[in-house]
Amino acid sequence: MRAIVLGAGVAGLACAVELAERGLVVEVLERGERLGAECCSWYAGGMLAPWCERESAEPLVATLGTESLAWWAARFPGTVLRGSLVVAHGRDAGELRQFARRTERYQWLESAGIAALEPDLAGRFNQALYFADEGHLDPRAALAALAARLAALGVPVRFGADALACQKKTLAAQAAGGTVIDCRGLEARDVLQDLRGVKGEMLVVRLTDVSLTRPVRVLHPRFPVYIVPRGDGHYMIGATMIESDQPTRITARSMLELLGAAYALHPAFGEAEIVEIGTGVRPAFPDNLPRVQLIGGTVYVNGLYRHGFLLAPALARQAAECVLAAANALEVMRADSRERRLA
Ligand SMILES: Cc1cc2nc3c(=O)[nH]c(=O)nc-3n(C[C@H](O)[C@H](O)[C@H](O)COP(=O)(O)OP(=O)(O)OC[C@H]3O[C@@H](n4cnc5c(N)ncnc54)[C@H](O)[C@@H]3O)c2cc1C
């Protein structure tokens, strides 16, 4: 059976991998000229944090998100399973207690426990929450690993696919009994009209005076920020949440807030080199929950909001199950009508 996947963000690549691993003949069509050129996934922090995300997300996000750690670890050797840490300065201790009330699967740490996990944070915080069952990855390396896995499975990823080429291929696939999986992110608003954009701004900095080995969230009443190690002295600092579908440049206020939080985590961030400033627009439905839905014969996988890397594995599994169930139902109907003709 043939499947065309539209979009090579994390949703599209994960769906293509799931389908190809189940034996389908898959082709990915991506509008951008190269991996990450036009996708939100390129700017993600790469946190796989189902339990921390419970602070603001529905239980479904944690339930689906727990699938992600093993899925990524099996397909991307760069997946780091070292948990995550949540800290707050003394004056924001109430924020830490509130975070604890809203989440689960953590352990309270005192100063010595923090230092044991992250020696460079020794003496900086009195208390922290440690979520041992979480992980993180470098999103760009993870996307490249999925693309490499697809190549090994014989799946072409065609970049620079224009609208006409996509339309021709999807019509041909559908006419031949194949399926289309639409993972175009925010661009799918032409069909999914309640999809909206939530802009996120991020920085990548480089410094050698501090070494962190797991994501650290710094709580603050106005601008909670996280810092994710990327290796080789690089750290991603993110991310703002702005109701906007415009991937415009970072504002001065956001820059101050991101850098201020990093500096509050450790003053060595004041000496960091700014390597990159980026913005991505997260595709989100009104309830901020993802959807896998079958509309007019096409499977739409969208609304990954701030959980693309966390949720893509579970959504890809659901999409593959949906495609195979539809194909089986069709096969049963065909067999039934063949039997009737023979009778
Ligand atoms: C700053 C920031 C930090 C984040 N941090 C995290 C995090 O730590 N953990 C986490 O899990 N998530 C995080 N996210 C969220 C995550 O990045 C998104 O949920 C995810 O990228 C959405 O993926 P997607 O594949 O649906 O969309 P996209 O990544 O936008 O991919 C859609 C693709 O479809 C292509 N396309 C569009 N139209 C067409 C067409 N007509 N034909 C072919 N292709 C088309 C686009 O070019 C694009 O490549 C973060 C997001 C931001 C912005």
The ligand as an ORCA input file, in Angstrom:
! r2SCAN-3c Opt
* xyz 0 1
  C      10.745     27.957     20.417
  C      10.054     26.618     20.435
  C      10.413     25.661     21.380
  C       9.784     24.401     21.390
  N      10.226     23.463     22.266
  C       9.685     22.208     22.238
  C      10.172     21.204     23.112
  O      11.088     21.441     23.902
  N       9.612     19.963     23.038
  C       8.619     19.671     22.152
  O       8.159     18.519     22.141
  N       8.141     20.620     21.321
  C       8.640     21.885     21.345
  N       8.167     22.853     20.502
  C       6.998     22.560     19.666
  C       7.352     21.867     18.368
  O       8.407     22.513     17.745
  C       6.096     21.853     17.447
  O       5.020     21.256     18.117
  C       6.409     21.052     16.188
  O       7.516     21.593     15.530
  C       5.241     21.013     15.219
  O       5.638     20.119     14.207
  P       4.867     19.914     12.858
  O       5.597     18.852     12.112
  O       3.413     19.769     13.105
  O       5.007     21.327     12.094
  P       6.286     21.932     11.350
  O       7.522     21.612     12.075
  O       5.992     23.375     11.100
  O       6.343     21.157      9.975
  C       5.414     21.372      8.937
  C       6.141     21.158      7.620
  O       5.198     21.156      6.549
  C       5.787     21.826      5.443
  N       4.732     22.270      4.533
  C       3.864     23.306      4.684
  N       3.050     23.377      3.607
  C       3.391     22.361      2.775
  C       2.905     21.910      1.527
  N       1.883     22.508      0.899
  N       3.494     20.837      0.958
  C       4.543     20.207      1.559
  N       5.047     20.603      2.750
  C       4.470     21.661      3.359
  C       6.540     22.983      6.091
  O       7.517     23.512      5.214
  C       7.142     22.288      7.312
  O       8.400     21.723      7.002
  C       8.760     24.121     20.458
  C       8.406     25.080     19.516
  C       9.042     26.317     19.496
  C       8.667     27.325     18.455
*
